[in-house]
Amino acid sequence: MYGVIRFLDTDLLPASLGEDYPKVIKSGIDEEGQHHKSPEITGPCGIALLFYRAGRMNILEKLLDVKKVQQFDLRARSGRSAFLDVYLHRRGSNLEMGFQNNDSEEEAQHGVRYLIVPDADGQHSQWIPQSTSDLGSPWGGSREWVVAQGAAVTKAIWWHEIWNWPMDVSWSGMTGEEKAECKQWNDSREEERRVESESEPKSMRESPEEIERQYSRYYSEMRKRCRAECGEKNAKLACSKCKSTRYCSTACQAEDWKYHKTYCGTKELTLAQYLS
């Protein structure tokens, strides 16, 4: 399989915006990588995804408003030693985001920096990649490497569903009412996280059969969904050439053909290969 990044069209962040603009990722981050014609995975899109899935687009508006809001800070806390926290700081038009050690509090494990440049009409802004640092290394790197490091943060947000984590947020000019509302919202997330943690099994490693069952179920569901990622989970129309890729309609098949034709007819992974 392969991933094709597709974006949601929202009032705040239209899907038609260019590569360096934050947009909300709808689908397409795949464990086997991205199609070579797929739009890039970028750091800005990960932050947009985080707030969209958390249902807090109003807070994202504060982050994006570099004129009225001069400072913005975020920390998404995993509460677990196995995962790094995610942080973001914006000072004026300069923004840094990345992973933070939740024990030592050390940031940039790794980190990425962007310069936010508003369009002439002021409606949207590009996040221009500037530099990256990893575990204390000097800030720098080519554009390609900075974009890739930002993409790694976005993939972590996607795979670990970080939008469900407790998030500490603050911004300059925050009112007392906004602080109280954010605290109440975050406290409820803390409680949900605690209950979820207590209800988890001791360790999936103790049950390899359960791991295989879950992967088998996921693999079956993955093969049934519409390849154009429209949201249909039980697509009935099969590609007439390879007979295996499914679509829910001829419209979805036509939209996806520019990607699918690259691999149409090639041998797909079996479940055993997928698990290996």
N, C-alpha and C positions, 0 to 999 in steps of 0.2 A: 504494500500500500504506500501511499504518499499523501502529504498534506497540502492543501491549497487554502491559504489564508483568505477568509472572507470577512467583511466588516458589516456591522449593523449601521443602519442609517438613522442617526438620532438628530434631534433639533440642535443640540449643542455641538455635536461632532459629526458632520455628514460623512458618509462612506466615501465620497468622491474626493476628499482631501488628499494631498500628495504624501509621499513617503515619510517625510520628517515631521508630519503633523500627528498629534495623538488622535487615535480613532479606536472605537470599541470593537475588539475582535469577536466575531460571532462563532467561528469554527476554523479548523484546519491545522492546529498544532498537533503534529503526529509524531509518535515515538520512533517512526522510521524515517523521519526527516520531511523536508518540504520539496514539492515539485519545483523544478528549476525555473518554471515560469510563474511560480507563486509570488505574490507580494512578500516583501521582507517582514520578518518578525522584528519589531523594534521596541525599545524601552518605553517610549511615550505611550504606545498602544497598551502595554502592560498596566500602566498606571490608570489609563482610561478604563480598561477592563476591570481593574480592582474596584474602583468606585461605582461603576455601573452595576456589577454583580452584587456589591454590598448595598445597592439601593440608595447611594448617597451622591447623586449627581450634583446636588446643591453644594456639597463640599468640594467637588471637583471644580465647580465654577470659581470658587475662592482661589484654588490653586492656579487656575488659568488666568486670573485677573492680575496681571503684573503691574497695572497702573494704580489700582485702588488698594491692593493687598501686597505690601512690600515683603512680608515674611510669612512663610508657611512651613510647618513641620508635620511629619507623619512617622509613626512607628507601628508596624503591624507585628504583633507579638505572638510567636508560636507557643510559648509556654513549655517547650520540650527541647531537651538537649540535642535531639537528633536533627533539629531544623534550625537554620539561622533566621533571625528576624529580618524584616525588610524595612528600610528607612528611606526617608526623602526629606531634603532641606531645600528651600528656595529662598534666596535673598535677592530681591529685585528680579532681574532677568537671568540670574545665575542659579542653576539647579543641579543638585547632586542626589543620586539615588543609588541604592545597592543593598548588600547584605550586611547585617550587623550581628556580631557574636552576642548571644543573649546571656552569657556569663560575664565576660570581660567588658562588655559594652563597646568594644572596639568596632569601628565602622570600616567601610571599604574592604569588605571580605568577599567579593570585590565591590568596587564602586564605579559609577559612570557619571560624567559631568556633561551638561548641555547648556547652551545659550538659547534663551527663548526670544525669538524675533517675531513681533506681531506683523501681520499683513498691513498694507496701507490703509485698508478700511477698518482695521482694528477688531474685526470679527473673530479671526482665528490666528494662531501663532505656530510657527515652526519651532521645533526643538532641534537645534543644530548640534550634532555630536562634537564634543571638544576633546575629552581625554578620559582615560580609565586608569585605575590603580588596583592592584591585587595584593592583599596581605602586606601592606607597607611599602610596596614598590613605588618608584617615582611615577607621578601622573604623566601620561603621554599616550602614545599609540596611534596607529593609522586609523582613518575613518572606519575602515572595514572591521578592525579589531574592536573599536569603541562600540559600533553598532552590534557586533556579536555579543559583547559583554552585556549590553542592554537587553538583547534578546534572551540571554540566560536568566535575567531577572524575570522577564515576562513569562518564560516557560515555567519557572518556579511558581509564579502566581497562578498559572493555569493548572499545573499538575497537582499542586498542594491545596488548591482552592483557598488561597490566602484571603480572599474576600470574606471568608467565614471567621477569620481570626479576630481577636480584639484589636482595635486600632486606636492609638492615641493620636489625636489631631489637634493642632492649634494654628492660629493665624493672627496676624496683626489686625487690631481693630475688632477682635472677637468680643461680642457683648456677653454680659452675664447670663442672659437667657440662652445664648448659643452654647456657652460653656456647660450650663446645666443640662441642656438637651443632649449634647454629645456625651456627657458623663453617664447619663441615664441609659443612652443607647449602648455605650460601651460596657457598662455594668451588666446589661442583659446578655451581651455576647460572651462576657466572662463566664457567666453562669451556664450558658448553653455549652460552652467549651468544657467546663468542669464536668457537667453531666455526661457529655459525650465521651470524655476521657475515662470516666468511671465505668461506663458501659462497654468499653472496648474489650475484646478478648486479651488475655495475657500476652500472647504473641502469636502472630500468624505463622512464625517459623516452626511452632510446635505442631502445626497441622498442614503438611504439604498437600494432603488430599484436598483441603479447603482452598488452598491457593490454586490448585489445578481446576477445581470446580468454578472458581470465580473467573479465572482466565478463559475457561471454556465458554462460560456464559457471555463474557465480554466479547470474545471472538465471534460467537454466533450473532450477537446483536450488531456488531460492527459490520458484518457481511450483509445484514438485512437492510441497513439504513440507506437512504438515498445518497448517492455519491456526490451529488451537488450540494450536500449539507443544507438542504432547505428545512430540515427538522423532521421529515417523515422517517419513522423508525421501522416501517414494514413495507418497503418499496416492492412493487410487483413486476415492474418492467425491467427486463434484463437486456443488456447490450446485445444486439443481434450478432456481433462479431465474436466477442470473447465468452458470451453466455453467462458470465459470473458477476460482473459489475451491475448493480441495480440502481434504478431510478424510479421516481414516482410518476414522472410524466415525460413526454417527448420534449417539453420546454426545458426541463432540468437537464435532460440528456444533451440537448443542443448547447446549453450554457457551459457544460462541463467538458465537451468534446475536445476543446483546445488543450486541455490537460490530460484527459484520459487517452487520447490517441497516441501519446508517447509510450504508454505501457500496455495498451489494449492487445490482448493475445499472449502477453508474457505470463509465465507461470507464477501463480500466487503462492504465498507461504501456506503450508499446511499448519494445523494447530500445533503439531509437535515442533515444527520449525519455529513457529511464533513463540512458543514457550521456552525454546532453547536459548 
